[in-house]
Amino acid sequence: MTEFLDALASGGKAALGFQAIFICLLAVGLNMHFGYTGLLNFGQVAFAMLGGFGIGVAVTKWDLPFGVGILVGLGAAVVLALLLGLPTLRLRADYLAIATIAAAEGLRLLFKSGTATPVTNGTQSLSGFSGGFTDLCPWDPTRTFRILGARWDGRDLWVATVGWTIVALCCLLTWLLVRSPWGRVVRSIREDEDAVRALGKNVYAHKMQVLVLGGVIGALGGMINALGTGSLNPDNYQNAYTFLAYAVLILGGAARVLGPVVGAVILLFIVSFTDAALRPLIENGVIPEGLLTVPDVARLRFVLVGILLMALLVFRPQGIFGDRREVMLDAR
């Protein structure tokens, strides 16, 4: 019973921690791109990487204040969105998908290359940039708190507090935008951009605005991830996170404001709870090692997530809160 309660506490902490916030913000940005507009962005993690490294490089290499580092990260995300959108948004959706996934992997390799190492520290990681953020903590960052059975140190709790506040503001912004005249145009583009163009609307401009907005939200997620880990390494921003964000979006429901939030909380809870619950059972001999070993647990938890997603796509393809009509529309 104690092990089960500990597993619940571990799952709850993971569901509310900075990694859940990171994935959630990536998915909120993708919700603007894919859920509401039909843009196939497969390189969302590139915006996150620029957001994180924007703070790290600005603070540690350029000796700029922490607040200026945030602006640098957001500005870099805007520039990337413009560079990706200008040549591709007038073309079919698959061109944007190819361009974004290539840009994300290319940026990761560039940031860890020898040429960029003097700026990014490459594979040696970049650290020492979060002091300005920690100084804003209203409580002792070294203090330990116990919340819902889990132990949180003051710094992690501060990151989670700021992170979920940002998530709430981004969701509020999404809710306001999609219910505005601009949002109705955007959703119409997803359904039939030729019809929207025939009505005199600038489809290209609206797509660009959505790409920039979703990229900026993804950059905020990268900043939270950087502050949570306390270091920056290009390998911490691999394309797998983009597809994990899509899984979260599908799980919660595309084109729903709270879909990414619910999806991220559920997914991170399942992953952490499975790990924390199975390991004691194997170590205590309840599960024979011939059947399952401790190293296998790390892979099994994602197998379970895959089975969950497969079942969801079969029985409820629109996700938990989604509308079946939303997933029947072609991305353009």
C-alpha positions as CSV (number, residue, x, y, z in Angstrom):
1,M,0.0,0.0,0.0
2,T,2.9,2.4,0.8
3,E,4.5,1.7,-2.5
4,F,1.2,2.4,-4.3
5,L,0.8,5.7,-2.5
6,D,4.3,6.7,-3.3
7,A,3.7,5.8,-7.0
8,L,0.6,8.1,-6.9
9,A,2.6,10.9,-5.4
10,S,5.4,10.4,-8.0
11,G,2.8,10.5,-10.8
12,G,1.2,13.6,-9.4
13,K,4.5,15.4,-9.1
14,A,5.4,14.5,-12.7
15,A,2.0,15.6,-13.9
16,L,2.4,19.0,-12.3
17,G,6.2,19.4,-12.8
18,F,8.2,21.4,-15.4
19,Q,8.3,18.6,-17.9
20,A,4.6,18.4,-18.1
21,I,4.5,22.2,-18.5
22,F,7.1,21.9,-21.3
23,I,5.1,19.4,-23.2
24,C,1.9,21.2,-22.5
25,L,3.1,24.5,-24.0
26,L,4.5,22.7,-27.0
27,A,1.1,21.2,-27.5
28,V,-0.8,24.5,-26.9
29,G,1.3,26.0,-29.7
30,L,0.6,23.0,-32.0
31,N,-3.1,23.4,-31.2
32,M,-2.9,26.8,-32.8
33,H,-1.0,25.5,-35.7
34,F,-2.7,22.1,-36.4
35,G,-5.9,22.1,-34.3
36,Y,-7.3,25.4,-35.3
37,T,-5.5,26.2,-38.6
38,G,-4.5,22.9,-40.1
39,L,-0.7,23.7,-40.3
40,L,1.5,20.6,-40.1
41,N,4.4,21.8,-38.0
42,F,6.7,18.8,-37.2
43,G,9.4,21.0,-35.8
44,Q,7.8,22.7,-32.8
45,V,10.8,21.7,-30.6
46,A,13.0,24.1,-32.6
47,F,11.1,27.0,-31.3
48,A,11.5,25.6,-27.7
49,M,15.2,25.3,-28.3
50,L,15.6,28.8,-29.4
51,G,13.6,30.0,-26.4
52,G,15.8,28.1,-24.0
53,F,19.1,29.0,-25.6
54,G,17.9,32.6,-26.1
55,I,17.9,33.0,-22.3
56,G,21.1,30.9,-21.7
57,V,23.2,32.6,-24.3
58,A,22.0,36.2,-23.5
59,V,22.7,35.8,-19.8
60,T,25.9,33.7,-19.7
61,K,27.6,34.8,-23.0
62,W,26.4,38.3,-23.6
63,D,26.0,39.4,-19.9
64,L,22.4,40.6,-20.4
65,P,19.7,40.7,-17.8
66,F,17.4,37.7,-17.4
67,G,14.4,39.7,-18.7
68,V,16.3,40.7,-21.8
69,G,17.2,37.0,-22.3
70,I,13.4,36.2,-22.5
71,L,13.0,38.8,-25.2
72,V,15.9,37.4,-27.1
73,G,14.4,33.9,-27.0
74,L,11.0,35.1,-28.1
75,G,12.5,37.2,-30.9
76,A,14.5,34.3,-32.1
77,A,11.3,32.2,-32.3
78,V,9.6,34.9,-34.3
79,V,12.5,35.1,-36.8
80,L,12.4,31.3,-37.2
81,A,8.7,31.3,-37.9
82,L,9.1,34.0,-40.5
83,L,12.0,32.1,-42.2
84,L,10.0,28.9,-42.3
85,G,6.7,30.5,-43.3
86,L,7.8,32.9,-46.0
87,P,8.8,30.2,-48.5
88,T,6.3,27.4,-47.5
89,L,2.9,28.8,-46.4
90,R,1.8,29.5,-50.0
91,L,2.4,25.8,-50.8
92,R,0.7,22.6,-49.7
93,A,0.8,21.5,-46.0
94,D,3.5,18.8,-46.5
95,Y,6.1,21.4,-47.5
96,L,5.7,23.1,-44.2
97,A,6.0,19.8,-42.4
98,I,9.2,18.9,-44.3
99,A,10.7,22.4,-43.7
100,T,9.9,22.4,-39.9
101,I,11.2,18.9,-39.1
102,A,14.4,19.6,-41.1
103,A,14.9,23.0,-39.4
104,A,14.5,21.5,-36.0
105,E,17.0,18.7,-36.6
106,G,19.4,21.1,-38.4
107,L,19.3,23.6,-35.6
108,R,20.0,20.9,-33.0
109,L,23.0,19.7,-34.9
110,L,24.2,23.2,-35.5
111,F,23.9,24.1,-31.8
112,K,26.1,21.1,-30.8
113,S,28.6,21.5,-33.6
114,G,32.1,22.7,-33.0
115,T,31.5,26.0,-34.8
116,A,28.7,26.9,-32.4
117,T,30.3,25.5,-29.2
118,P,31.9,28.9,-28.2
119,V,28.3,30.3,-28.0
120,T,26.2,27.3,-27.0
121,N,28.8,25.2,-25.2
122,G,27.7,22.3,-27.4
123,T,27.4,18.9,-25.7
124,Q,29.1,20.3,-22.6
125,S,25.8,22.1,-21.7
126,L,25.2,25.7,-20.8
127,S,24.4,26.6,-17.2
128,G,24.4,29.4,-14.7
129,F,21.7,31.4,-16.4
130,S,18.7,31.0,-14.0
131,G,20.0,33.1,-11.1
132,G,17.8,36.1,-12.1
133,F,14.8,33.8,-12.2
134,T,15.5,32.1,-8.8
135,D,16.0,35.6,-7.2
136,L,12.4,36.4,-7.9
137,C,11.1,33.4,-5.9
138,P,9.0,34.7,-3.0
139,W,10.0,31.8,-0.7
140,D,13.3,30.2,0.2
141,P,14.3,28.2,-3.0
142,T,16.2,25.7,-0.8
143,R,13.2,24.9,1.4
144,T,11.5,21.6,0.9
145,F,7.7,21.4,0.7
146,R,5.4,18.3,0.8
147,I,2.4,18.6,-1.5
148,L,0.0,15.7,-2.1
149,G,2.5,13.2,-0.7
150,A,5.4,14.4,-2.9
151,R,8.5,16.3,-1.9
152,W,9.2,19.5,-3.8
153,D,12.1,21.8,-3.3
154,G,11.4,25.5,-3.3
155,R,13.0,26.1,-6.7
156,D,11.1,23.4,-8.5
157,L,7.9,24.6,-6.9
158,W,8.7,28.2,-8.2
159,V,9.3,26.9,-11.7
160,A,6.0,25.0,-11.6
161,T,4.1,28.0,-10.3
162,V,5.4,30.3,-13.0
163,G,5.0,27.6,-15.7
164,W,1.4,26.8,-14.9
165,T,0.6,30.5,-14.8
166,I,2.0,30.9,-18.3
167,V,0.0,27.9,-19.4
168,A,-3.2,29.5,-18.0
169,L,-2.4,32.8,-19.8
170,C,-1.7,31.0,-23.1
171,C,-5.0,29.1,-22.8
172,L,-6.9,32.3,-22.0
173,L,-5.3,34.0,-25.0
174,T,-6.2,31.0,-27.2
175,W,-9.8,31.1,-25.9
176,L,-10.1,34.8,-26.7
177,L,-8.5,34.5,-30.1
178,V,-10.5,31.6,-31.5
179,R,-13.7,33.3,-30.5
180,S,-12.8,36.5,-32.2
181,P,-13.4,37.4,-35.9
182,W,-9.7,36.6,-36.5
183,G,-10.2,33.2,-35.0
184,R,-13.2,32.4,-37.2
185,V,-11.1,33.2,-40.2
186,V,-8.3,30.9,-39.0
187,R,-10.7,28.0,-38.4
188,S,-12.3,28.6,-41.8
189,I,-8.8,28.3,-43.4
190,R,-8.5,24.9,-41.8
191,E,-11.7,23.8,-43.4
192,D,-11.4,25.4,-46.9
193,E,-8.8,28.0,-47.5
194,D,-9.9,28.5,-51.1
195,A,-13.3,29.6,-49.9
196,V,-11.7,32.0,-47.4
197,R,-9.5,33.4,-50.1
198,A,-12.6,33.9,-52.4
199,L,-14.2,36.0,-49.7
200,G,-11.2,38.4,-49.8
201,K,-9.3,37.3,-46.7
202,N,-5.5,37.2,-46.8
203,V,-5.0,33.5,-46.1
204,Y,-1.2,33.8,-46.2
205,A,-1.1,36.6,-43.6
206,H,-3.3,34.7,-41.2
207,K,-1.2,31.5,-41.6
208,M,1.9,33.5,-40.8
209,Q,0.4,35.1,-37.8
210,V,-0.7,31.7,-36.5
211,L,2.8,30.2,-37.1
212,V,4.5,33.0,-35.2
213,L,2.0,32.8,-32.3
214,G,2.3,29.1,-31.9
215,G,6.1,29.3,-32.2
216,V,6.3,31.9,-29.4
217,I,4.2,29.7,-27.2
218,G,6.6,26.8,-27.9
219,A,9.5,29.1,-27.1
220,L,8.0,29.8,-23.7
221,G,7.8,26.0,-23.1
222,G,11.5,25.8,-24.0
223,M,12.3,28.4,-21.4
224,I,10.4,26.6,-18.7
225,N,12.3,23.4,-19.6
226,A,15.6,25.2,-19.4
227,L,14.8,26.7,-16.0
228,G,13.6,23.4,-14.7
229,T,16.7,21.5,-15.7
230,G,19.1,24.4,-14.9
231,S,21.2,23.6,-18.0
232,L,20.9,23.7,-21.7
233,N,22.0,20.9,-24.1
234,P,20.9,20.7,-27.7
235,D,20.2,17.0,-27.2
236,N,17.5,18.0,-24.7
237,Y,15.5,19.3,-27.6
238,Q,15.1,16.4,-30.0
239,N,12.3,15.9,-32.5
240,A,10.8,13.2,-30.3
241,Y,9.3,16.0,-28.1
242,T,7.3,17.4,-31.0
243,F,5.7,14.0,-31.6
244,L,5.1,13.6,-27.8
245,A,3.3,17.0,-27.9
246,Y,1.2,15.7,-30.8
247,A,0.3,12.7,-28.7
248,V,-0.7,15.0,-25.9
249,L,-2.8,17.0,-28.3
250,I,-4.5,14.0,-29.7
251,L,-5.1,12.6,-26.2
252,G,-6.7,15.7,-24.8
253,G,-8.5,16.7,-28.1
254,A,-7.4,18.9,-30.9
255,A,-9.0,22.3,-31.4
256,R,-10.0,22.4,-27.7
257,V,-8.5,25.0,-25.4
258,L,-7.9,22.7,-22.5
259,G,-7.1,19.6,-24.6
260,P,-3.3,20.0,-24.4
261,V,-3.4,20.7,-20.7
262,V,-5.5,17.6,-19.9
263,G,-3.4,15.4,-22.3
264,A,-0.1,16.5,-20.8
265,V,-1.2,15.9,-17.2
266,I,-2.6,12.4,-18.1
267,L,0.4,11.4,-20.2
268,L,3.0,12.4,-17.7
269,F,1.1,10.9,-14.8
270,I,0.8,7.5,-16.6
271,V,4.5,7.5,-17.5
272,S,5.7,8.4,-14.0
273,F,3.1,6.2,-12.1
274,T,3.9,3.1,-14.2
275,D,7.6,3.5,-13.5
276,A,7.2,4.1,-9.8
277,A,4.6,1.3,-9.4
278,L,6.4,-1.5,-11.3
279,R,9.9,-1.0,-9.9
280,P,9.1,-1.9,-6.3
281,L,7.1,-4.9,-7.5
282,I,10.1,-6.3,-9.4
283,E,12.5,-5.5,-6.6
284,N,10.3,-7.2,-4.0
285,G,9.9,-10.3,-6.2
286,V,6.2,-9.8,-6.8
287,I,6.9,-9.7,-10.5
288,P,9.5,-12.3,-11.5
289,E,12.6,-10.9,-13.1
290,G,12.3,-13.6,-15.8
291,L,9.0,-11.9,-16.8
292,L,10.1,-8.3,-16.4
293,T,13.3,-6.6,-15.3
294,V,13.8,-3.1,-13.9
295,P,15.5,-1.8,-17.0
296,D,12.5,-3.0,-19.0
297,V,10.2,-0.7,-17.1
298,A,11.6,2.4,-18.8
299,R,10.5,1.0,-22.2
300,L,7.3,-0.7,-21.0
301,R,5.7,2.6,-19.8
302,F,5.9,4.0,-23.3
303,V,4.5,0.8,-24.7
304,L,1.5,1.3,-22.4
305,V,1.2,4.9,-23.6
306,G,1.2,3.6,-27.2
307,I,-1.5,1.1,-26.4
308,L,-3.6,3.8,-24.8
309,L,-3.3,6.1,-27.8
310,M,-4.2,3.2,-30.2
311,A,-7.3,2.4,-28.2
312,L,-8.2,6.1,-28.1
313,L,-7.8,6.5,-31.8
314,V,-10.0,3.4,-32.3
315,F,-12.8,4.2,-29.9
316,R,-12.6,8.0,-29.6
317,P,-10.4,9.5,-32.3
318,Q,-11.3,13.0,-31.4
319,G,-9.6,12.7,-28.0
320,I,-11.1,13.1,-24.5
321,F,-12.6,16.6,-25.1
322,G,-12.4,16.8,-28.8
323,D,-15.1,16.9,-31.5
324,R,-15.2,14.2,-34.1
325,R,-15.8,16.8,-36.8
326,E,-12.5,18.5,-35.9
327,V,-10.4,15.5,-36.8
328,M,-12.3,14.7,-40.0
329,L,-11.0,17.9,-41.7
330,D,-8.1,17.9,-44.1
331,A,-5.0,19.9,-43.1
332,R,-4.2,22.4,-45.9
